[in-house]
Amino acid sequence: MLPRLAAEFGTSVSQAAGIISAYALAYACSQLVYGPLGDRFGKLRVVSLSLAGAALGCFACALAQDIGSLAAARLFTGLFASTPVLLGMAYIADRVPAAERQPVIARFIIGTITGQALGPAVGGAATDLVGWKGTFALIGAVYALVCAILLVRTRGQWAGEKPKASPGHPFAGHVRLLGYSRVRHVVAVGFVETFIFFGAFSFLGAYLKQRFDLSLTAIGAILAGFGAGGILYTLFVRRLLRGLGQRGLVLAGGASAFACYLLAVLTPGWGPFVACTVGLGFSFYMLHNTVQVKATEMAPEARATGLALYSAAWALGQAAGVAAMGLAVSLAGYRASIAVFGAAYLALGLWMRRNLGRL
C-alpha cells in the first residue's frame, strides 16, 4: 500500500512507512503485557478477547482522514494484534517436549506464513479494486470473524487453564528474566534479526513500483512468494535439521537471504523477483524458526512472559528497521540500502553459527 498511501496524502514513501513503525511499536510494547496476562489468566482466553480490539483498530484505519490519524489507528490495532503468535507458541511449548518442538512450531507458523503469502496478494488486489480504506475494512472483518470463531471454539477450554498467582508488579517477571544471560542473548538476536530482514523487505514493494511501475496487484502477487517460501521450509524442516543441524541452518539462512536480496536489486527485469521472494521466505525461516525454538526454551517456568520479551524485541526490531531503512533509502537509494541490509543478515547468520550455544 505504501506507494498508494504516499500519493493519496502527498508525502514520500519513506514518510508513509511511519504507519508500519507505529503498528510494529505498539505490537512490540503490548506483548510485554500480554505475556504475563497469558500466564495469569490463560492463553486461550487472552487471545480470544484481544482480537476484538484488533478488529476495531482496522475499522478505525478505514475512517482515517490523513497520515497522522492512520498511523494512530495502526498503533491502536497493534496494541491488540500480537497475541495469536506469542501465546500460540507458548501454548505449544507448554504441551510439546523441547526435542520435538521445532517441527511442531514450524507447522504452527504455517498459519502465519499463509497470512504473509495471502496478505500482500489480497492487499494489493483489494487496494486496486476498492482502495486502501476498503482494504482495511476487509482486514477488520477478518479479525472479527476469527475472534468470533475462537470465542465459540475455545470458550469451553478456558476453565482448564487455571489462573496463576500474580508475581506482583506486572513487569516484575520481565525484569527477573532479563537477569539471565541466555534470555538477554535471545532477545537481542530477535531485535537484530527483524531490524535487518524486515527493514529491507518492507521496501521491496516500493522498489518494484519505482523500478518497473507494476500494478499493486502484481506487486502483491510477487511479494506473496515470501509466504510460499516459508511454507516450503516447513515441508523440509526435518530433513534440513538432520542434514545441517541448527548451526548449519542459521548460516545457510543468512547466506541465501543475502544472495536473494542482492539478486533482487541487480536483476534487470521483474521476473527473477518471484524466485527472490520465494527464496527470501525460505531463507528467513531457516534462521528465524531456530531462534523461535530457542525462545521457547529460555524461560520454561514463565514461558509466555519470556516469549513476550522475545516477541517484543522482534517487533521493535521491525519498527526500528523500517525507520532506519526509510532514512537509508532517502540518502542512498533502494539498491544500495537493500544490499547493505542483506549483507548484514549474512553477518548475523555467521555470528549465530559461532554463538548458538549461548542462546
Residue pairs with C-beta under 8 A, 6 or more apart in sequence:
1 123
1 127
1 132
1 135
1 216
2 13
2 16
2 17
2 205
2 206
3 13
3 205
3 206
3 209
3 210
3 216
4 127
4 132
4 216
5 16
5 19
5 67
5 70
5 132
6 12
6 13
6 15
6 16
8 132
9 16
9 66
9 67
11 67
12 330
13 203
13 206
13 326
13 329
14 326
14 327
14 329
14 330
15 67
15 326
16 67
17 202
17 203
17 322
17 323
17 325
17 326
18 67
18 71
18 323
18 326
19 67
19 70
19 71
19 74
20 74
20 202
20 318
20 319
20 322
21 319
21 320
21 322
21 323
22 71
22 72
22 74
22 75
22 78
22 319
23 74
23 75
23 77
23 78
23 81
23 319
24 78
24 315
24 316
24 318
24 319
24 322
25 75
25 78
25 315
25 316
25 319
26 74
26 75
26 76
26 77
26 78
26 79
27 78
27 79
27 81
27 82
27 315
28 82
28 311
28 312
28 313
28 314
28 315
28 316
28 318
28 319
29 79
29 312
29 316
30 78
30 79
30 80
30 82
31 82
31 86
31 308
31 311
31 312
31 315
32 171
32 174
32 308
32 309
32 312
33 170
33 308
34 46
34 50
34 82
34 83
34 86
34 87
34 304
34 308
35 86
35 87
35 90
35 173
35 174
35 304
35 305
35 306
35 307
35 308
35 309
35 311
36 166
36 167
36 170
36 171
36 173
36 174
36 304
36 305
36 308
37 46
38 46
38 47
38 83
38 86
38 87
38 90
38 304
38 308
39 164
39 173
39 302
39 303
39 304
39 305
40 163
40 164
40 166
41 161
41 163
42 158
42 161
42 162
42 163
43 87
43 88
43 90
43 91
43 161
43 304
44 87
44 91
44 150
44 154
44 157
44 158
44 161
45 154
45 158
45 161
46 83
46 87
47 83
47 84
47 87
47 88
47 150
48 147
48 150
48 151
48 154
48 155
50 80
50 81
50 83
51 80
51 81
51 83
51 84
51 143
51 144
51 146
51 147
51 150
52 80
52 143
52 144
52 147
53 76
53 77
53 79
53 80
54 77
54 80
54 81
54 143
54 147
55 140
55 141
55 143
55 144
55 147
56 76
56 80
56 140
57 73
57 74
57 76
57 77
57 78
57 79
57 80
57 81
57 140
58 73
58 77
58 136
58 137
58 139
58 140
58 143
59 136
59 137
59 140
60 73
60 76
60 77
61 70
61 73
61 74
61 77
61 133
61 136
61 139
61 140
62 133
62 134
62 136
62 137
62 140
63 73
63 133
64 70
64 72
64 73
64 133
78 315
81 143
82 311
82 315
85 109
85 112
85 311
86 304
86 307
86 308
86 311
87 304
87 307
88 108
89 105
89 108
89 292
89 295
89 296
89 307
90 296
90 303
90 304
90 307
92 101
92 104
92 105
92 108
92 296
93 101
93 296
93 297
93 300
93 303
93 307
94 303
96 104
98 293
98 296
98 297
101 293
101 296
101 297
102 237
102 241
102 289
102 290
102 293
103 237
103 238
103 241
105 289
105 292
105 293
105 296
106 233
106 234
106 237
106 285
106 289
107 234
109 230
109 234
109 285
109 289
109 292
110 230
110 231
110 234
113 227
113 230
113 231
113 234
113 281
113 285
114 227
114 231
115 227
116 224
116 226
116 227
116 230
116 281
117 224
117 225
117 226
117 227
117 228
117 230
117 231
118 224
118 227
119 224
119 227
120 205
120 219
120 220
120 221
120 222
120 223
120 224
120 226
121 217
121 220
121 221
121 223
121 224
122 138
122 220
123 135
123 220
124 205
124 215
124 216
124 217
124 218
124 219
124 220
124 221
124 223
125 216
125 217
125 220
125 221
126 134
126 135
126 138
127 135
127 216
128 215
128 216
128 217
130 138
167 173
167 176
173 302
173 305
174 305
174 308
174 309
177 183
177 298
177 299
177 302
177 305
177 306
177 309
178 184
178 187
178 309
180 298
180 299
181 358
182 298
182 358
182 359
183 298
183 299
183 306
183 309
185 355
185 358
185 359
186 291
186 294
186 295
186 298
186 310
186 359
187 309
187 310
187 313
188 313
189 291
189 348
189 352
189 359
190 291
190 295
190 310
190 311
190 313
190 314
190 317
191 313
191 314
191 316
191 317
191 320
192 317
192 348
193 287
193 288
193 291
193 314
193 317
193 345
193 348
194 314
194 315
194 317
194 318
194 321
195 317
195 318
195 320
195 321
195 324
196 317
196 321
196 341
196 344
196 345
196 348
197 257
197 284
197 288
197 321
197 341
197 345
198 317
198 318
198 321
198 322
199 318
199 320
199 321
199 322
199 324
199 325
199 341
200 261
200 321
200 325
200 337
200 338
200 341
200 342
200 345
201 226
201 280
202 318
202 321
202 322
202 325
203 322
203 325
203 326
203 329
203 334
203 337
203 338
204 223
204 264
204 273
204 277
204 338
205 219
205 220
205 223
206 334
207 264
207 265
207 334
207 335
207 338
208 214
208 219
208 222
208 270
208 273
209 216
209 219
210 334
211 270
211 334
212 269
212 270
214 222
214 270
222 270
222 273
222 274
222 277
223 277
224 277
225 274
225 275
225 276
225 277
225 278
225 280
225 281
226 277
226 278
226 280
226 281
226 284
227 281
228 278
228 281
229 277
229 278
229 279
229 280
229 281
229 282
229 283
229 284
229 285
230 281
230 282
230 284
230 285
231 281
232 278
232 281
232 282
233 240
233 281
233 282
233 285
233 286
233 289
234 285
237 289
240 249
240 286
241 249
244 252
246 290
246 356
247 352
247 353
247 356
248 353
249 286
249 287
249 290
250 286
250 287
250 290
250 349
250 352
250 353
250 356
251 349
251 350
251 352
251 353
252 283
252 286
252 349
253 283
253 284
253 285
253 286
253 287
253 288
253 290
253 349
254 283
254 287
254 345
254 346
254 347
254 348
254 349
254 350
254 352
255 346
255 349
256 279
256 282
256 283
256 286
257 279
257 280
257 283
257 284
257 287
257 342
257 345
257 346
257 349
258 342
258 343
258 345
258 346
259 279
260 275
260 276
260 277
260 279
260 280
260 283
260 342
261 276
261 280
261 338
261 339
261 341
261 342
261 345
262 339
262 342
263 272
263 275
263 276
264 272
264 273
264 276
264 277
264 338
265 334
265 335
265 338
265 339
266 335
267 273
267 276
287 345
287 348
287 349
287 352
290 352
290 356
291 352
291 359
294 356
294 359
295 306
295 307
295 310
295 311
296 303
296 307
298 306
298 310
298 359
299 305
299 306
321 341
325 337
325 341
328 336
328 337
328 340
328 341
329 337
352 359
